[in-house]
């Protein structure tokens, strides 16, 4: 039995757009919910976080102009502390909502992408999600944990760089180099964790560290496609950002045009997120199919047809 033809280098990106387009009934609700989440976070930032941050800056500026021995100074300090608590609560609520709701939507989109790639029906996707929902949940939590640990290591290297400024330029250079390499590793680790969520959705029983380990093995030797995925998703995210700038510019002159641009922006953000999840799921399937084929060849169950000079 001859091996299946291998997908092209860019095929998984094409499938990231084609799979949602061909399964609109499955992905359209997810796109709308993702856009709604983005809109809620933008509104929360504009109506709660930014005003409190501005009030905090005004409090700090007023404190710098008042004599510390006066009663007004103590009142301003209490106002500053109150605004700081409110700011932390508002920012924490926005962050928690983004993490919890965003992760739930990501997991649902992964199940939809797995079903679309496998040509399963919507009912099959829902049934698979009900049976195996805890696999991706635990994998997402484990991914957050190792990403935070890696980010903490990078922050520690940054603090160490400040300390090394007074000691050795060579050690400072090595520290900065280590921080840069660790940052690149964090980017790669983010892709590994995204693939691991697809692993836990498509392969029941693999979750958490097992899913991340499986994703790491599948991606071995395919780092160039992972880099392409990062560039494509970041590029699309940067490409839609001018729409938000346009919405802010139009809002004071025309509320209707500003709202229309804002709606277009959050829908584009939702589309980019759906594309990102569908593309990384297709990437996972390509890696798995190639790995399984190589394992079958190594086991002697398949062979590769070599070119014949006589043909």
N, C-alpha and C positions, 0 to 999 in steps of 0.2 A: 504494500500500500504506500503510495507516494504521499509526501507531506502536503498539507494545505498551503495554498499561496499565502505569503505573508502580507499583512497590511502595510501600506506605505508609511513613511516617517510622519506625515502630517494627518494621517487618516483619523486618528482619535480626536483631533480638533474639529475635523469636518463632522464626525459623528456627534460631537458635543452640540452642534447646531442642528443636525438632521434629526436626531432622536426626539428632541422636544417638538420639532415641527411636525413630525409624522405621528406623534402621539399627543396632540393638542389637548384632548379631553383629559389626559392624565396630568399634564404639566401646567396647563393654564391656571387651575386653582392655586398651585404652588407658586407660580409667578406672581399672581395677584396678592397672595398672603405675604410673600417676601417683599413686594413693593409696599404693602401696608405697614409691615414692620419697619422698613426704612423710613417711611413717612412719619411714623410715630416717634422714632428715635430723633429725626430731624426736628420735629415739633418740640419734643421734650428738651432738646438742646437749646433751641431758640427761645422757648418760653420759660424755662426753669434754670438751666445751667448757666447760660450766658448772662442773664440779668443778675444772678447771684454773684457771678465772677466779677461783673462790673461794679456791683455794690461793695464787694470785698476790696477792690482796688481803691474805690473812693474812701472807704474806711481807713485803709492804710495811709492814703495821702493825707487825710484829715488828722490822723494821729501824729504824723511827722511834723505837723504845723502847730501842735498844741503843747503847752507846758505840761510835763508829766506830773507836776505837783498839784494841778487843778482837778476839780471834780469832773470837768468836761472830758479830760483825758481818760478817766476811769470809765465814764459812760461810753466813750468811743471804743475802748478796749472790749467792753461787754458786747457792744454792737458788732465789732469785728469777730469775736468768738461765735456769736449767734449766726452771723452770715456764713462763717466758715463751716459750722455744723450743718447748716441747711444746704450749702454747696456740696459738701461731701455726701449727704444723704441723697440729693438729687442726682449727682453724678454716679453714685453707687447704684441707684435704682435704674438709671439708664443702662449702665454697664451690665447689671444683672439681667435686665430684660433682653438686652442684645445677646448675651451668652445663652440664656435658657431658651428663649423663643427662636433665636437664630440656629441653635444646635438642633432643636426639634424640627425646624423646617429643612435643615440640611439632611437630617436622617430620613425624613419623608421623601425628599428629592432623590436621595441615593436609592431607596427602595423602588421609586418610580423609574429611575434610570436602569437599574438592574432588570426590572420587568420589561422595559422597552427594548433593551439590548437582547434579552432572551426571547423576545416576541411573545411575552406572556400577556394575559388580559389584565384589565384593571382589578377585577375581583381576585385574581391570583396574587397581584401585588399587595392588595389589602390583607389577604390571608397570610402571606409571607411576613408582612410587617407585624401582624398580631402575634404570630408564632415566635418571632425572632427579634422583637423590638429591643430587648435588653442587651443583645449582642452589640449593636452599634452604639447604644447609650454608654455602656461600659468602655467601649473603645474610644469614644469621644472624650470621656472623662480621663482615661489614661493618656490620651494624646495631649490634652490640656496640661496634665501634670508634668510630662516630660518636656513639653515646650516651655512651660514656666521655669522648670529647672535649668534648661539651657539658657533662657533669657536671664535668669539670675546669675548664672556663670559669666555671661557677657557683661552684666552690670558690675560684677565683682572685678572683672578685668579692667573696666573703665575706672573704678575707684583706685585700683592698684596703679594705673597709669598716672593719676594725680600724685600719688605718693612717690613714684619713681622719677618724677620731674627733678627732684633735688638730689638724686643719687647717681643714676647711670643712664646715659643715652642709649647704650646698647640694650640694656634690660628694658628700657622704655620702648625701643623699636620692636623687640621680641614680644612685649606685652601687646602692643598695638596690632602686630601681625597676628598674634593668637586671637585677639578680639575680632579681627576681620574674618579669619578662618572660621571662628565659632559662629559668626553671623551668617556666613554662607552655609554652614552646616545646619543652622536653625531654619533657613529657607528650605533646604532639602528635606529636613525633618518634617516640616509642615506638609510637604507633598506626600511624604511617607505616611503621615497620619491620615491625610485625606484618602489615600489609597486603602489604608487599613479599615476605614469605615465601610468602603465598598467590599472589602474582604469579609467583614463581619456580617454584612447584609446578604452577600451571595453565597457564603459558605457557613451555614449554621454550625455552631460549636466553636468557631474561632472568634475570640473576643479579647479585648484588652491587650495585654502584652503578646499573646499568641497571634492576634491579628496584625499587630505592628511588626512582629518578627516575620510573619508570612509576607507582608507587603515589602519589607526590606529585601527579602530573598528574591521576590518576583521582579523587583526593580533593578536588581544587580546587572550591570552592563547596559542599562537603559537610561542613564543619567541625562543624556542629551535631550531626550524627549521630556524628561521632568523639567529641565531648564526651559525648554520651549513652552511647556504648559505655564510656568511661572511668568515668562515674558508675555505670553498671549493674554493671560488673565489680568496682569497688572496693566498691560497696554490698553485693554478694553476699559478697565476701571478709570484710567486716566483720560481716555477718549470721551467718556460721558460726563466728566466733571465740568466742562464748559457749559453744559446745559443748566447746571445748578447756578453757576455765575450769571447766566442769562436770566434765570428766574429771579435772582436777587436784584438784578439791574432793572427788570421790567416791573417788579412789584410796586415801587412808589408811583410809577406813571400809569400803570394799568393793572388793576388787581386780577382781572380775568386772564390777561396774558401771563402774568406772574404765576397764577395758579396752574394754568395750562402747562407752562414750562416746568413747574414743580412736579406735576403729575407725570409728565414725560420723563423727568429725571429719575423718579423713583421706579417707574416701570422699566427704564433702561437698566437701573441697578438690579432689579429683580431678574431681568433677562440675562445679565452678566453672571449673576449667581447661579441661575439654572444651567447656563452654558458651562460654567466652571465645574459644577458637580457632574453633569452628563459627560463632559470631556474626561474628567479624571476616572469616572467609572468605565468608560470605553478604554482608557489607557490601562486600567487594571485588567480588563478582559483580554486585551492584546498581550500583556505581559504573561498572564496565566496560560493562554493558549500556546504561546511560544515556549514557555517553560515545560508544559505538559508534553509538547511535541518532542522537545529535546530529551525529556526523560524517557519517552517511548523509544526514541532512537538509541539511547544509551542502553536500554533494556533489551534491544534487539527485536522489538515488535514492528519497527518501521525502518525504512531505508530511504536514503536520499539518492535520487537519480543523478549521477555524475555525467558531465558532458562527454560525448564520444567523438573523437576526432574523425571517425569515418562517416559521421552523419552530416 
